Amino acid sequence: MLALREFVDSNGRVFWGWLFLIIGSFSFVFFLYAAVISKLLPPSDNAVIQAIQNDWYYCFLVPLTLPILFVAVYFHWLSMKLFKHA
């Protein structure tokens, strides 16, 4: 425990960077499984996996979010132009 504490104290940014990368990687893999891979697998007897296979929310979440993202980026660009030239 002391070695971990010394590592965190001496390399705090490195530790938190790796921690966020690992958590982000696990989240990405879980989302990829829930949105794509689970739909390609045969039906399962496990209740959790079956619930993920029958859920269509995440399959439509990313494609339907992209147009909203483009609108948000456009309004951000427009507001920066108006602010800069005001």
Secondary structure, DSSP 8 states (H G I E B T S, - for coil): -HHHHHHHHHSHHHHHHHHHHHHHHHHHHHHHIIIIIHHHS---SSHHHHHHHH--HHHHHHHHHHHHHHHHHHHHHHHHHHHHT-
